[in-house]
Amino acid sequence: MFITIDNIQYHAVLKGTGPQKMICFHGFAENLSTWESILFEDYQMILVDLIGHGKSDKPYSIQPYRLPVMVRHIRMLVQYMGLSKYAMLGYSMGGRIALAYTLAYSQEVDLLILESASYGECGFVNRIRRRRNDQQLARSIRGKGIEWFNRYWSGLDIFASQMKLPKDVRDKIDERRLLNAPHALANTLLGSGQGRYPCLIKKICGLAMPVLYINGEYDTKYRQIGREFKQLNPRIIQTTIPGVGHNTHIEDPQAFSEAVKNFYVSVCKTKKDL
């Protein structure tokens, strides 16, 4: 389906027939088809192409890519669908957006799943450094094009474990990245990249709903961030999937699905016991 919000068209797909709803956000330079191997029997997944990605609009103005606008547009999408209670799932960049949205509308989000996601860069020097890095990458994407970006992005250490994936899976990852428009990826970095995303570390303790943090064994950076989430809020459950890196739901979809299922079962049992 296509939903128009403030003259911007968003693409969304409903997947599954579960009685509950789960809104799912992909990562940077990905699109909603990243979830093609994931299905939860208890949830109907609402897959969304974030602005500048997939079949959603890719405006040249940077304003719609800013986090407050993105959160407001997601809120309007939720209202359009008539949702009052729902879960959220976000991978990497999508996890940051899901976290920001959940903190803004915590009375509605009844379950949050973060996959390899951050609470943002903290500290003035770190934020300035990351902002400059995002600006440099944005310039390179605009100047060198999407094929250069795909080679650069797939060559990052964080994705090294994906070289073990079957060729057809790696081809699909490349295909999704190559569908992106350089200006849209650049605007995403400049509007809501890690350098512009707020430091939310002090708000993690306020997450009262069940939260699952999933990371891969080989993803040392986000494995540590997952530990920090748990330290900031002992109610958060951290699950490490063995033998995979940053993108756990693609590298081992079965283990990812099992982790979510086990978490959901434990949440239901806790509610029943109460």
C-alpha positions as CSV (number, residue, x, y, z in Angstrom):
1,M,0.0,0.0,0.0
2,F,1.0,3.6,-0.4
3,I,0.1,6.3,2.2
4,T,0.6,10.0,1.5
5,I,1.7,12.1,4.5
6,D,2.5,15.8,4.0
7,N,2.7,15.2,0.3
8,I,5.3,12.4,0.8
9,Q,4.3,8.9,-0.3
10,Y,5.3,6.1,2.0
11,H,5.3,2.4,0.9
12,A,4.2,-0.2,3.4
13,V,3.4,-3.9,3.1
14,L,1.4,-6.1,5.5
15,K,2.9,-9.6,6.1
16,G,1.3,-12.4,8.1
17,T,-2.1,-12.8,9.7
18,G,-1.2,-12.8,13.4
19,P,-3.7,-11.2,15.8
20,Q,-1.3,-8.5,16.9
21,K,0.6,-5.8,15.0
22,M,4.3,-5.1,14.7
23,I,5.8,-2.2,12.8
24,C,9.1,-3.1,11.3
25,F,11.9,-0.7,10.1
26,H,14.9,-1.7,8.0
27,G,18.4,-0.4,8.2
28,F,20.3,2.3,6.2
29,A,20.4,1.7,2.4
30,E,18.0,-1.3,2.9
31,N,14.3,-1.5,2.3
32,L,11.3,-3.5,3.6
33,S,12.2,-6.6,1.6
34,T,15.0,-7.2,4.1
35,W,12.3,-9.0,6.2
36,E,11.4,-11.5,3.5
37,S,12.7,-14.5,5.5
38,I,11.0,-13.4,8.8
39,L,7.5,-14.3,9.9
40,F,6.0,-14.3,13.4
41,E,2.8,-16.3,13.9
42,D,1.5,-14.1,16.7
43,Y,2.0,-10.8,14.7
44,Q,1.0,-9.2,11.5
45,M,4.1,-7.4,10.4
46,I,3.7,-3.9,9.0
47,L,6.8,-3.4,6.9
48,V,7.6,0.2,6.1
49,D,10.0,1.7,3.6
50,L,11.5,4.7,5.5
51,I,11.8,8.0,3.7
52,G,14.4,8.0,1.0
53,H,14.4,4.2,0.8
54,G,12.7,1.4,-1.2
55,K,9.5,2.6,-2.9
56,S,8.9,5.5,-0.5
57,D,9.5,9.0,-1.9
58,K,13.0,10.4,-2.0
59,P,12.7,14.2,-1.7
60,Y,15.6,16.4,-2.5
61,S,14.8,18.7,0.5
62,I,16.6,17.5,3.7
63,Q,13.8,18.6,6.0
64,P,11.7,15.4,5.7
65,Y,14.7,13.3,6.7
66,R,15.1,14.9,10.1
67,L,14.2,12.7,13.0
68,P,11.4,14.9,14.4
69,V,9.7,14.9,11.0
70,M,10.2,11.1,10.6
71,V,8.7,10.4,14.0
72,R,5.7,12.6,13.3
73,H,5.2,10.9,9.9
74,I,5.3,7.5,11.5
75,R,2.8,8.6,14.1
76,M,0.5,9.8,11.3
77,L,1.0,6.4,9.5
78,V,0.0,4.6,12.7
79,Q,-3.1,6.7,13.1
80,Y,-4.0,6.1,9.4
81,M,-3.9,2.4,10.2
82,G,-6.0,2.8,13.3
83,L,-3.5,1.2,15.6
84,S,-3.8,1.8,19.4
85,K,-1.4,-0.9,20.7
86,Y,1.4,-2.4,18.7
87,A,5.0,-3.7,18.9
88,M,8.0,-2.2,17.1
89,L,11.0,-3.9,15.5
90,G,14.0,-2.0,14.1
91,Y,17.3,-3.0,12.7
92,S,20.3,-0.7,13.0
93,M,19.2,2.7,11.7
94,G,15.6,1.4,11.9
95,G,16.3,0.5,15.5
96,R,17.3,4.0,16.4
97,I,14.1,5.3,14.8
98,A,12.0,2.7,16.6
99,L,13.7,3.7,19.9
100,A,13.1,7.4,19.4
101,Y,9.4,6.7,18.4
102,T,8.9,4.4,21.4
103,L,10.2,7.0,23.8
104,A,7.8,9.5,22.3
105,Y,4.7,7.2,22.4
106,S,5.5,4.7,25.1
107,Q,1.9,4.5,26.1
108,E,1.1,2.8,22.8
109,V,4.2,0.6,22.1
110,D,3.7,-2.5,24.2
111,L,6.8,-4.4,23.0
112,L,10.1,-3.2,21.5
113,I,12.7,-5.3,19.6
114,L,16.0,-3.6,18.8
115,E,18.5,-5.4,16.5
116,S,22.0,-4.1,16.5
117,A,20.8,-0.6,17.3
118,S,22.4,2.4,19.2
119,Y,21.0,4.9,21.6
120,G,23.0,7.6,19.7
121,E,26.5,9.1,19.9
122,C,27.1,10.8,23.3
123,G,29.6,13.5,24.2
124,F,30.3,16.7,22.3
125,V,33.5,15.6,20.7
126,N,32.1,12.2,19.6
127,R,29.0,13.8,18.1
128,I,31.0,16.4,16.2
129,R,33.4,13.7,14.9
130,R,30.5,11.5,13.8
131,R,28.7,14.4,12.2
132,R,31.8,15.2,10.1
133,N,32.2,11.5,9.1
134,D,28.6,11.4,8.0
135,Q,29.1,14.6,6.0
136,Q,32.1,13.2,4.3
137,L,30.3,9.9,3.4
138,A,27.4,11.9,2.1
139,R,29.7,13.9,-0.2
140,S,31.3,10.7,-1.4
141,I,28.0,9.1,-2.2
142,R,26.8,12.1,-4.1
143,G,30.1,12.4,-6.0
144,K,31.0,8.7,-6.6
145,G,27.6,7.2,-7.0
146,I,25.7,4.2,-5.8
147,E,28.0,1.5,-7.1
148,W,30.9,3.0,-5.2
149,F,28.8,3.1,-2.1
150,N,27.8,-0.5,-2.4
151,R,31.5,-1.6,-2.7
152,Y,32.4,0.7,0.2
153,W,29.5,-0.3,2.5
154,S,29.8,-4.1,1.9
155,G,33.5,-3.9,2.6
156,L,33.0,-2.5,6.2
157,D,34.3,-4.8,8.9
158,I,30.8,-4.8,10.5
159,F,29.5,-6.8,7.4
160,A,32.5,-9.1,7.0
161,S,30.6,-12.2,8.3
162,Q,28.1,-11.8,5.4
163,M,30.8,-13.1,3.0
164,K,29.9,-16.6,4.4
165,L,26.3,-16.2,3.1
166,P,25.1,-18.0,0.0
167,K,25.7,-16.1,-3.2
168,D,22.0,-15.6,-3.9
169,V,21.5,-14.0,-0.4
170,R,24.5,-11.7,-1.0
171,D,23.2,-10.8,-4.4
172,K,19.9,-9.7,-2.9
173,I,21.7,-7.5,-0.4
174,D,23.6,-5.9,-3.2
175,E,20.4,-5.5,-5.2
176,R,18.7,-3.6,-2.4
177,R,21.7,-1.3,-1.9
178,L,22.0,-0.5,-5.6
179,L,18.3,0.5,-5.8
180,N,19.1,3.5,-3.6
181,A,19.4,7.1,-4.9
182,P,22.6,8.9,-4.0
183,H,20.9,12.1,-2.9
184,A,18.5,10.2,-0.7
185,L,21.2,8.3,1.2
186,A,23.1,11.5,1.6
187,N,20.1,13.3,3.0
188,T,19.5,10.4,5.4
189,L,23.0,10.8,6.8
190,L,22.8,14.5,7.0
191,G,19.2,14.6,8.4
192,S,19.1,11.7,10.8
193,G,22.4,9.9,10.8
194,Q,24.3,9.1,14.0
195,G,25.8,12.5,14.1
196,R,22.4,14.2,14.1
197,Y,20.6,11.6,16.2
198,P,20.2,12.7,19.8
199,C,22.0,10.9,22.7
200,L,19.2,9.0,24.4
201,I,21.3,7.2,26.9
202,K,19.6,8.9,29.9
203,K,16.1,7.8,28.6
204,I,16.7,4.1,28.3
205,C,15.9,3.5,32.0
206,G,12.4,4.9,31.3
207,L,11.5,2.1,28.9
208,A,8.8,0.2,30.9
209,M,7.5,-2.1,28.2
210,P,9.3,-5.4,27.5
211,V,12.4,-4.8,25.4
212,L,14.6,-7.3,23.6
213,Y,18.0,-6.4,22.3
214,I,19.4,-8.8,19.6
215,N,23.0,-8.7,18.4
216,G,25.4,-11.0,16.6
217,E,28.3,-12.8,18.2
218,Y,30.9,-11.3,15.8
219,D,29.5,-7.7,16.1
220,T,31.6,-6.7,19.0
221,K,30.6,-3.0,18.9
222,Y,26.9,-3.7,19.2
223,R,27.3,-6.6,21.5
224,Q,28.8,-4.1,23.9
225,I,26.0,-1.6,23.2
226,G,23.5,-4.3,24.0
227,R,25.3,-4.9,27.4
228,E,25.0,-1.1,28.0
229,F,21.3,-1.2,27.3
230,K,20.9,-4.0,29.8
231,Q,23.0,-2.1,32.4
232,L,20.9,1.1,31.9
233,N,17.7,-0.9,32.2
234,P,17.9,-4.3,33.9
235,R,14.4,-5.2,32.5
236,I,15.9,-5.3,29.0
237,I,16.7,-8.8,27.7
238,Q,19.8,-9.2,25.5
239,T,20.2,-12.1,23.2
240,T,23.4,-12.8,21.3
241,I,23.0,-15.0,18.2
242,P,26.1,-17.2,17.6
243,G,28.0,-17.3,14.4
244,V,26.7,-14.0,12.9
245,G,27.6,-10.3,12.7
246,H,25.6,-7.1,12.5
247,N,22.6,-8.2,10.4
248,T,21.3,-11.2,12.4
249,H,17.9,-11.5,10.8
250,I,19.6,-12.0,7.4
251,E,22.6,-14.1,8.5
252,D,20.5,-16.5,10.5
253,P,16.8,-15.8,10.1
254,Q,15.8,-19.0,12.0
255,A,17.8,-18.1,15.1
256,F,16.5,-14.5,14.9
257,S,12.9,-15.7,14.7
258,E,13.4,-18.1,17.6
259,A,14.9,-15.4,19.7
260,V,11.8,-13.2,19.1
261,K,9.4,-16.1,19.7
262,N,11.1,-17.1,23.0
263,F,11.0,-13.5,24.1
264,Y,7.3,-13.2,23.3
265,V,6.5,-16.5,25.1
266,S,8.4,-15.3,28.2
267,V,6.5,-11.9,28.1
268,C,3.1,-13.7,27.8
269,K,4.0,-16.0,30.7
270,T,5.1,-13.1,32.9
271,K,1.8,-11.3,32.2
272,K,-0.2,-14.4,33.0
273,D,1.7,-14.9,36.3
274,L,0.9,-11.3,37.2
